[in-house]
Amino acid sequence: MAEGSGRSLLLLGLSLILLIVVVGVVIFDRLVEPTSPTPEASLPGIQLTARQAFPPAAELAGQWQEDARMAAVSAFWPRVGMQLGGQAEWAFQFFSPSTRRLAIVTVADGRAQMVRESASPYTVATFSAEEWKVDSDRALQTWWNRGGGTLVSRRPEIDLAMQLRPLDEGSQPVWSVVGSTAGTEAAFIVVVSAADGTVVE
């Protein structure tokens, strides 16, 4: 009798876990799956693209080390659906192969500032400006059209992050656009090729 009750409780527990997982998947799927095209006009008004911020960052990096190469470009906007627009602050990470040092340069309002410099114990994957053809606004638009717009309309408190970097040494750089809500592990990510704008599955 006790054995039968134990087996029943175990099956009940497994059923409840399965139900919770299924409900969670359905809710998240409905959260990010667009039901109709989202108009481009609803995009957050980000005033400075990564490409526009690049020249002053590159100039400062060249003064830092002659062989400085880009390793990553990133930006973050909290609660993006609650902002009518905002001035982006872009962070550029540069790597100097000759000195094996990393530097982070931020750009806001057209001004570049060296934030940090440090030694790197390993070689960092880098890319050139010539390999970077797709700007941040196009990558963001792709994320928006593939479900990000629906997510922001339903969860305006969502945080938005973008990062441009090669997946590994010698590979083309890609944009990773991530929408996430603080305090949860759920995230909606779209990866876009910086060479031609195609989605990387």
N, C-alpha and C positions, 0 to 999 in steps of 0.2 A: 504494500500500500504506500509506504514511504517512498519506495523507489519510483512507483508510478507518479506520485505527486511531484517528485523532484524532476522527472522527465517532462511533465506538463509545464512546470514553472520555467524550465530551460527553454522549451519551445515557445512559450509565451514571451519570454525575454528576447529571444532571437527575432520573433515576429515584430515586436515593438521597435527594435533597433532597425530592422529592414524598412519598416514604415516611416520612421524618422528620416532615414537616408533618402528614400524615394521622395518624400515631401520636400526635403531640402533641395534636391536636384531640380524638382519641378518649379519650386519658387525661384531659385537662382536662374533657371533657364528662362522663365517668364520675365525676370528682372532685366536681362540683357538682350533678349531676342526682340528685334524691332518688329512691330506689327505693321508699320507703314513707314515710308521714307521720312527721315527727319530733315527739315529744311536747313540749309547751310547757314541761314541768317541767325539760327539759334546758337551757333557756336560761341563760346566765351570770347570776349573781345581782348585777345592777347596782343598787346601793342608792339612788341619787339620779337621778331623771329630769331632763331638761332643764327641763321646766315647773316642777318643784319648786325648781330652782336659780335660776330666773329672777327672782323678786322682789328678793332682795338685790342682784343684778347691776343691775336696772333702777333701784333706789334710788341706788346709787353712780353710775351713769351720769347720772342726773338732777342729782346734785350737781356732776358734772363740767361738763355743758352742758345747759341747759334744753331744747334742741331735739334731744337725742340720740335717734337711732333705731337699731333693730337692723339690722345688716348680715349677720351670720352667727352661728351657734351650732355648736360642735363639741366632740368628745371623742374620746379615743384609749385603747384598751386593748391592751397587748402580750400576746401568747401567751394569748389569751382562753380557749382550751379547757383550759388548765392551772390556771385560777383557779376556786376555788369561789365566788367573789363578790368584789366590791371596791367601795370608795367611789369614785364617779366624780368627776373634776374637769372641770367644764364651762368652756369659754372662750366668752365673748360678745364679739363685735365690734360697736362702736357707731360711728355716723357723725354728725357735727354739720354740717348743711348751711350754717349761718350762718358757721361758722369754717373749714369744709372740713378738719376734723381727724378722725382715727380714734383710738379707744381700745379696748384689749383688757382685759376684766375677767374674772377667773377666780373660780369659786365651788367651794369644797370644804368639807365639814363645815358647810354653812350660812353660811359667811363669804365675803364678796366682797372682792376685792383688785384694785386697778388695777395692771396689769402693764406696760403701755406706752401711750404717746400719741405720735402723730406727725401731721404735715401730709400731706394727700392731694392730689396734683396733678390729680385728676379726681374727678368725682361718683361716689359709690358707691351701688349699688342697695340699697334698704332695704325693710323690711316692718314691719307693726305686729303687736302681740300679738293683735289681733282676727283677723288673717289666719292665725294659727298655731293651729290647732285639734287637730292630731295630735301627741301627745307622742312622745318618743324610744322609749319601751317598745313602743308599737304599731308604729312604723317598724321597730324591730329584730325584732319578731315576724314581720313580713311578710318581711324578708330571710331569717330563720331558716326559715320555712315554704317558701320558694321555692328552697331549696337550701343556704342558709347552715349549717343544722344538720348536714346531711350532710358539708359541707366541714369543719366544726369537729371532727366525730367522727373523720374520717380524717386531719385535719391539726390536732391540738390546739395546735400552736405558732403558729397563724395569728394575725395582728394584726387588730384590728377598729377601724375609724374611722367616725364619723358626722359629717355636717355638714348644717346647715339653712341655706338661703339662697335668694333668688330667682335664677332663671336669668338674668334681665336686668331692667332698670328697668321697673317697672309690672307685673311678672308675679307670680304667687302663689309663695310659698316652697315648696321641696321638700326632702325628706330624701334625702341620698345616703348609703347604707350600703355600706361597702367592706370586704371580707375579703381580705387579701393576706399573702403569706409573704415575709419579709425575704430579700433577695438574688435574688428572682425578679421578673419583670415581669407574671406572671399575677395577676389580681385578679378577684374576683366582686363585681359591683356591682348593687344594686337601688335604683331611684329611686322614692320614695313621695311623693305629694302631701301637703303639710302641711294642706291644706284639708279633704280628705275621706278620706285614707288609701288612695286607689287607686294602683296601680302605674303609673308613667309610663314608657311604652315608648320 
